Amino acid sequence: YNTNPPFATWPGGQYFGDGSGGEYTSHPELRRCGVGLACYDHGNQWLFDWKAPLLGEIQTVFRAAMLALLICVSHVVAGAQVTFYTDNLGVANAYKKGMNLCHTCINQDLLRKIFLYVFNNNLSLTVLWMPSHLDTEPDKNRPAFVTTFHVEGNAKADKLAAEAASSNQVDKAIADKHIKQHKLVKAIQLRIATICLYLPKPIIDKASNN
């Protein structure tokens, strides 16, 4: 096996998917996300990895994590049995709501495609949530199914997504200028808010207004 996925269809198995917001994830205007997938067979044997930047104007970690699921179901062979693990609770909950409630979900465009692939290709898909970063935060509460294998798979997907995001970041000079201006505006806003809070209440002469 190697890190390159098959050119045609992918096999059924266990897929770990994740999204990353990149270096500037706390700045929505600068955020450039990445998507990562790690594939294992049903015997927990690693098969291949996949990663790519998130394209489009909507750059959110949620969308990147949802795209990981879409990439999975759009590539696996028809009739495949797939277990997809995600540490994004929104993705797991959105899928569990079912196709009839797609219109109520964020990223419904991706979610609807996921259900169509599952239906048209007769896929047996199970989407399970697990906490993130259990490799570095082992004391987190976790579902009963989570083992060392799942922790390692999730960590691999997380790393792949981060690598994909780092390959598509905004130029540092542009980002630094934006962040500097953002901090300046924030400081000005806080200053104005503080002044407003401590100014004496205006005295209104109701008689003179009549």
Summary of the structure (lengths in Angstrom):
residues: 210
radius of gyration: 22.7
end to end distance: 86.0
largest distance: 86.7
contacts: 639
relative contact order: 0.18
helix: 44%
strand: 18%
